């Protein structure tokens, strides 16, 4: 099937390299032709990364049509991107004989539905999460404010008119079904990890005196949804029970902000690293356990943290807070970590005792974590589910 794939993320962004390109490259190997329309951040136009990526995509037979992403002022910028996406999309549908539109996110899905109205091509709405609720949780939009209400209506429109819907968690699927407006199949495809890359690393390199210590790792963004305050609070409590505990933060977040917060809490046993994607398996493998603490109230049931998949794939158990997609059911049900019902000392102690028990059977726990990653978060599984969607769309609309 000849597909126009629209994403508001840039192909040079980390999220695309982790959660877009691995799927699309494999789908091309299954006979699907992919045309990518992406919106790239300013400053990437002449970068070597972009040139090398373009050459790599071409080697897979993927046609890439990057357009510039506009941010400010927010509403006019997004409207401008909508129109440049629509124009590029119309030209691509005509020239490349597109058979279906795969839209990753709300703005791309709106472009996709506009294209559908003109070209009659079916649209796959790959939601990722509940975007307007995420904006409220991140304090960008006011709950029940005019922008929030408009985008919630857009959400209803997209769910009603999409020909296929993809979500990250069963909890998201249940929420949409309760809304009673979706008319199309809803598939669950969580954020998956490439298990050929993310796996337990042996042997580990010596790491500046950390051998034998209890190492707690957090990897990813900080701020907005990601709760650095609670990470430090939990670590301070852990230090009372394990004096040898060490915190490793792998993030691009400004180090001065992290250092200021750590100093205010009297925390010294920590390190902040910026690592390449290829170095993350060793970082997870060297840790005793990882933590994933979110600020999610409205949008939690739409989440699937990629760091959960990657940590488990490297044999490392996880502590995560509850109401984050299907994470609670997986972490507790499969005995690969602990789910905090609240951020308080009682829950912290329960979590630490759980991790102590898991680490007392370290090899068994590591093997179970890896098996859970294979069962729930394998890239092979994710690609196969996308293939099934493409085949289904091709079967339903192939003769239109």
C-alpha positions as CSV (number, residue, x, y, z in Angstrom):
1,X,0.0,0.0,0.0
2,X,1.2,3.5,-0.8
3,X,1.0,5.6,2.4
4,X,1.4,9.3,3.2
5,X,2.7,9.4,6.8
6,X,2.2,12.8,8.4
7,X,3.9,13.7,11.7
8,X,4.2,17.1,13.5
9,X,7.5,15.8,15.0
10,X,10.7,16.3,13.1
11,X,12.5,13.2,11.7
12,X,15.7,14.6,13.3
13,X,14.0,14.6,16.7
14,X,14.9,11.8,19.1
15,X,11.2,10.7,19.4
16,X,11.0,10.1,15.6
17,X,14.3,8.2,15.6
18,X,13.0,6.0,18.4
19,X,9.2,5.7,17.7
20,X,8.6,6.4,14.0
21,X,11.5,5.4,11.8
22,X,12.1,1.9,13.1
23,X,8.4,1.0,12.3
24,X,8.4,2.7,8.9
25,X,11.6,1.1,7.8
26,X,10.3,-2.4,8.6
27,X,7.0,-1.7,7.0
28,X,8.8,-0.8,3.7
29,X,10.4,-4.3,3.9
30,X,6.9,-5.7,3.9
31,X,6.0,-4.1,0.6
32,X,4.5,-0.8,1.7
33,X,5.7,2.4,0.2
34,X,6.1,5.2,2.7
35,X,6.0,9.0,2.0
36,X,6.8,11.1,5.1
37,X,5.6,14.6,5.6
38,X,7.2,16.0,8.7
39,X,7.7,19.4,10.4
40,X,11.3,20.1,11.2
41,X,12.5,22.5,13.9
42,X,14.4,25.7,12.7
43,X,18.1,25.2,12.6
44,X,18.1,21.7,11.2
45,X,17.9,22.6,7.6
46,X,21.6,22.4,6.8
47,X,22.7,19.9,9.5
48,X,24.7,16.8,8.7
49,X,22.2,14.8,10.7
50,X,19.4,15.8,8.2
51,X,21.6,15.0,5.2
52,X,22.6,11.6,6.5
53,X,19.0,10.9,7.5
54,X,17.7,11.8,4.1
55,X,20.3,9.4,2.5
56,X,19.3,6.7,4.9
57,X,15.6,7.0,4.2
58,X,16.2,7.0,0.5
59,X,18.1,3.7,0.8
60,X,14.8,2.2,2.3
61,X,12.8,3.7,-0.6
62,X,11.2,6.2,1.8
63,X,10.4,9.6,0.3
64,X,10.8,12.4,2.8
65,X,9.2,15.8,2.5
66,X,10.4,18.0,5.4
67,X,8.6,21.2,6.0
68,X,9.5,23.9,8.6
69,X,7.8,23.8,11.9
70,X,6.4,27.1,13.2
71,X,5.9,27.7,16.9
72,X,5.1,31.4,17.6
73,X,2.6,32.9,17.9
74,X,1.1,29.5,18.7
75,X,-2.4,29.6,17.0
76,X,-1.4,31.4,13.8
77,X,1.8,29.3,13.5
78,X,-0.2,26.1,13.8
79,X,-2.8,27.3,11.2
80,X,0.1,28.2,8.8
81,X,1.5,24.7,9.3
82,X,-1.9,23.2,8.6
83,X,-2.1,24.9,5.3
84,X,1.4,24.1,4.2
85,X,0.7,20.5,5.2
86,X,-2.5,20.4,3.2
87,X,-0.9,21.8,0.1
88,X,2.1,19.4,0.3
89,X,-0.3,16.6,1.1
90,X,-2.5,17.3,-1.9
91,X,0.4,17.3,-4.2
92,X,1.8,14.1,-2.7
93,X,-1.6,12.3,-2.9
94,X,-1.8,13.2,-6.6
95,X,1.8,12.6,-7.7
96,X,2.5,9.5,-5.6
97,X,-0.9,7.8,-6.0
98,X,-1.4,7.7,-2.3
99,X,-3.9,5.0,-1.1
100,X,-4.1,5.9,2.6
101,X,-3.0,8.6,5.1
102,X,-1.3,7.7,8.4
103,X,-1.5,10.7,10.7
104,X,0.6,10.7,13.9
105,X,-1.1,13.1,16.3
106,X,-3.9,15.6,16.3
107,X,-2.6,18.3,13.9
108,X,-1.5,15.7,11.3
109,X,-4.9,14.0,11.7
110,X,-6.6,17.3,11.0
111,X,-4.5,17.6,7.8
112,X,-5.4,14.0,7.0
113,X,-9.1,14.5,7.4
114,X,-9.0,17.7,5.2
115,X,-7.2,15.6,2.6
116,X,-9.8,12.9,3.0
117,X,-12.5,15.4,2.3
118,X,-10.9,16.2,-1.0
119,X,-9.3,13.0,-2.1
120,X,-11.5,10.4,-0.3
121,X,-8.4,8.6,0.9
122,X,-8.8,6.7,4.3
123,X,-7.2,8.1,7.4
124,X,-5.4,6.3,10.2
125,X,-5.5,8.5,13.3
126,X,-2.5,7.5,15.4
127,X,-3.5,9.4,18.5
128,X,-0.4,8.8,20.8
129,X,-2.2,10.4,23.7
130,X,-5.0,12.7,24.7
131,X,-3.3,15.9,23.5
132,X,-5.6,18.6,24.9
133,X,-5.5,16.9,28.3
134,X,-1.7,16.7,28.1
135,X,-1.6,20.5,27.5
136,X,-3.7,21.1,30.7
137,X,-1.5,18.7,32.7
138,X,1.6,20.5,31.5
139,X,0.0,23.9,32.5
140,X,0.1,25.2,29.0
141,X,-3.7,25.4,28.7
142,X,-6.4,26.2,31.2
143,X,-8.9,23.4,31.9
144,X,-12.2,24.4,30.2
145,X,-10.5,27.4,28.6
146,X,-11.5,28.3,25.0
147,X,-8.5,26.7,23.4
148,X,-9.0,23.5,25.4
149,X,-12.7,23.3,24.5
150,X,-12.0,23.9,20.8
151,X,-9.3,21.1,20.6
152,X,-11.6,18.7,22.5
153,X,-14.2,19.3,19.9
154,X,-11.5,18.6,17.2
155,X,-10.7,15.4,19.1
156,X,-14.3,14.3,18.8
157,X,-14.3,15.2,15.1
158,X,-11.2,13.2,14.4
159,X,-12.4,10.1,16.3
160,X,-15.6,10.2,14.5
161,X,-14.2,10.6,11.0
162,X,-11.0,8.4,11.2
163,X,-11.1,5.1,9.4
164,X,-8.7,3.5,11.9
165,X,-7.6,4.6,15.3
166,X,-4.4,3.8,17.1
167,X,-3.8,4.4,20.8
168,X,-1.0,3.6,23.2
169,X,-2.9,1.7,26.0
170,X,-6.0,-0.4,26.6
171,X,-7.0,2.3,29.1
172,X,-7.1,4.8,26.3
173,X,-9.2,2.4,24.2
174,X,-11.6,2.0,27.0
175,X,-11.9,5.7,27.4
176,X,-12.7,6.3,23.7
177,X,-15.3,3.5,23.7
178,X,-17.0,5.1,26.7
179,X,-17.2,8.3,24.6
180,X,-19.4,6.4,22.1
181,X,-18.4,8.4,19.0
182,X,-15.7,6.3,17.3
183,X,-17.1,4.3,14.4
184,X,-13.8,2.5,13.4
185,X,-11.5,-0.2,14.8
186,X,-9.3,0.9,17.7
187,X,-5.9,-0.8,17.9
188,X,-3.5,-0.7,20.9
189,X,0.1,-0.3,20.0
190,X,2.3,0.8,23.0
191,X,5.6,2.5,22.7
192,X,7.9,-0.4,21.8
193,X,11.6,-1.0,22.1
194,X,14.0,-2.5,19.5
195,X,15.1,-5.6,21.5
196,X,18.1,-6.0,19.2
197,X,19.4,-2.8,20.7
198,X,17.9,-2.7,24.2
199,X,19.0,-5.8,26.0
200,X,21.1,-6.7,29.1
201,X,24.7,-5.6,28.5
202,X,27.5,-7.9,29.7
203,X,30.1,-7.2,30.8
204,X,29.6,-3.7,32.1
205,X,32.5,-1.2,32.1
206,X,33.8,0.0,35.4
207,X,31.8,3.1,36.3
208,X,33.6,5.5,38.7
209,X,33.2,3.6,41.9
210,X,29.5,2.6,41.4
211,X,30.1,-1.1,41.3
212,X,28.1,-2.8,44.1
213,X,26.1,0.3,45.0
214,X,22.4,0.6,44.7
215,X,22.0,2.8,41.6
216,X,18.7,4.5,40.9
217,X,18.4,5.8,37.3
218,X,16.0,8.2,35.7
219,X,16.3,8.7,31.9
220,X,14.4,11.2,29.8
221,X,12.9,14.6,29.8
222,X,12.4,16.6,33.0
223,X,9.9,19.4,33.7
224,X,6.2,19.6,32.5
225,X,5.0,16.0,32.9
226,X,8.2,14.6,34.5
227,X,8.4,15.1,38.2
228,X,12.0,15.9,39.3
229,X,10.8,17.1,42.7
230,X,9.4,13.6,43.5
231,X,12.5,11.9,42.1
232,X,14.7,13.8,44.5
233,X,12.2,13.2,47.4
234,X,12.2,9.5,46.8
235,X,16.0,9.3,46.5
236,X,16.5,11.2,49.8
237,X,14.2,8.7,51.5
238,X,16.1,5.8,49.8
239,X,19.4,7.2,51.2
240,X,18.1,6.8,54.8
241,X,17.8,3.1,54.3
242,X,20.7,2.6,51.8
243,X,23.6,4.9,52.5
244,X,25.4,3.7,49.4
245,X,22.5,4.7,47.1
246,X,23.4,6.7,44.0
247,X,21.2,8.6,41.6
248,X,22.0,8.8,37.9
249,X,20.0,11.3,35.8
250,X,20.2,10.9,32.1
251,X,18.6,14.0,30.6
252,X,19.2,17.1,28.4
253,X,17.5,19.2,31.1
254,X,19.6,22.2,32.2
255,X,22.2,20.9,34.7
256,X,22.2,24.2,36.6
257,X,18.5,23.7,37.4
258,X,19.1,20.1,38.6
259,X,22.1,21.2,40.7
260,X,20.1,23.9,42.4
261,X,17.3,21.6,43.3
262,X,19.7,18.9,44.5
263,X,21.6,21.5,46.6
264,X,18.3,22.7,48.2
265,X,17.7,19.1,49.3
266,X,21.2,18.4,50.5
267,X,21.6,15.6,47.8
268,X,25.2,15.0,46.7
269,X,25.4,11.4,45.5
270,X,24.1,12.0,42.0
271,X,25.3,12.5,38.5
272,X,23.7,14.1,35.4
273,X,24.7,12.6,32.0
274,X,23.8,13.3,28.4
275,X,24.0,10.1,26.5
276,X,23.5,8.9,22.9
277,X,20.6,6.5,22.3
278,X,23.2,3.7,21.6
279,X,24.6,4.1,25.1
280,X,21.3,3.8,27.0
281,X,21.2,-0.1,27.1
282,X,24.4,-0.1,29.2
283,X,23.1,2.7,31.4
284,X,19.9,0.8,32.2
285,X,21.8,-2.5,32.6
286,X,24.2,-0.9,35.2
287,X,21.4,0.4,37.3
288,X,19.7,-1.4,40.2
289,X,16.3,0.0,39.2
290,X,14.7,2.8,37.3
291,X,12.0,5.4,38.2
292,X,9.3,7.0,36.1
293,X,7.4,9.7,37.9
294,X,4.8,11.6,36.0
295,X,2.5,14.6,36.6
296,X,-0.6,13.2,34.9
297,X,-4.2,13.9,36.0
298,X,-6.3,14.2,32.9
299,X,-4.1,12.5,30.3
300,X,-2.5,9.5,32.2
301,X,-4.7,6.8,30.7
302,X,-3.4,7.7,27.2
303,X,0.3,7.1,28.1
304,X,2.9,4.4,27.3
305,X,6.3,5.4,28.6
306,X,9.1,4.3,26.3
307,X,11.5,4.2,29.2
308,X,9.4,1.5,30.8
309,X,9.9,-0.7,27.7
310,X,13.6,0.1,27.5
311,X,14.4,-0.4,31.2
312,X,12.6,-3.8,31.3
313,X,14.3,-4.9,28.1
314,X,17.7,-4.3,29.8
315,X,16.6,-6.5,32.8
316,X,16.1,-3.5,35.1
317,X,12.9,-3.3,37.4
318,X,10.9,-0.1,37.5
319,X,9.1,2.1,40.1
320,X,6.3,4.1,38.5
321,X,3.4,6.0,39.8
322,X,-0.1,4.8,39.1
323,X,-2.7,5.8,36.4
324,X,-0.1,5.8,33.6
325,X,-1.8,3.9,30.8
326,X,-1.5,0.1,31.3
327,X,1.8,0.4,33.3
328,X,0.2,-0.5,36.6
329,X,-1.2,-3.8,35.3
330,X,2.0,-4.7,33.6
331,X,4.5,-3.8,36.4
332,X,2.4,-5.2,39.2
333,X,0.9,-8.1,37.3
334,X,4.2,-9.3,36.0
335,X,6.2,-8.6,39.2
336,X,8.8,-6.4,37.5
337,X,8.7,-3.4,39.9
338,X,6.4,-1.4,42.1
339,X,3.5,1.1,41.4
340,X,3.2,4.1,43.8
341,X,-0.4,4.9,44.6
342,X,0.8,8.2,46.1
343,X,4.0,10.2,46.7
344,X,4.4,9.7,50.4
345,X,6.8,8.0,52.8
346,X,4.6,5.0,53.4
347,X,4.5,4.2,49.7
348,X,8.2,5.0,49.4
349,X,9.0,2.4,52.0
350,X,6.7,-0.2,50.3
351,X,8.5,0.5,47.0
352,X,12.0,0.1,48.5
353,X,11.1,-3.1,50.2
354,X,9.7,-4.4,46.9
355,X,12.9,-3.5,45.0
356,X,15.0,-5.1,47.8
357,X,13.1,-8.3,47.4
358,X,13.4,-8.2,43.6
359,X,17.2,-7.5,43.8
360,X,17.6,-10.4,46.2
361,X,16.8,-12.6,43.2
362,X,18.7,-10.4,40.7
363,X,19.2,-12.9,37.9
364,X,15.6,-14.2,38.1
365,X,14.2,-10.6,38.2
366,X,16.3,-9.5,35.2
367,X,15.2,-12.5,33.2
368,X,11.5,-11.8,34.1
369,X,11.9,-8.1,33.1
370,X,13.3,-9.1,29.7
371,X,10.5,-11.6,29.1
372,X,7.9,-9.0,30.0
373,X,9.5,-6.5,27.5
374,X,9.3,-9.2,24.8
375,X,5.7,-9.9,25.7
376,X,4.4,-6.4,25.8
377,X,6.8,-4.0,24.1
378,X,8.6,-5.7,21.3
379,X,9.2,-3.6,18.2
380,X,8.4,-6.8,16.2
381,X,4.9,-6.9,17.8
382,X,4.3,-3.2,17.2
383,X,5.3,-3.5,13.5
384,X,3.1,-6.5,13.1
385,X,0.1,-4.6,14.5
386,X,0.7,-1.7,12.1
387,X,1.0,-4.2,9.2
388,X,-2.4,-5.6,10.2
389,X,-3.9,-2.1,10.1
390,X,-2.4,-1.4,6.7
391,X,-3.6,-4.7,5.3
392,X,-7.1,-4.1,6.8
393,X,-7.3,-0.6,5.2
394,X,-6.0,-1.9,1.9
395,X,-8.6,-4.6,1.9
396,X,-11.5,-2.2,2.8
397,X,-10.5,0.7,0.5
398,X,-8.2,-0.8,-2.1
399,X,-10.7,-0.7,-4.9
400,X,-11.9,2.9,-4.2
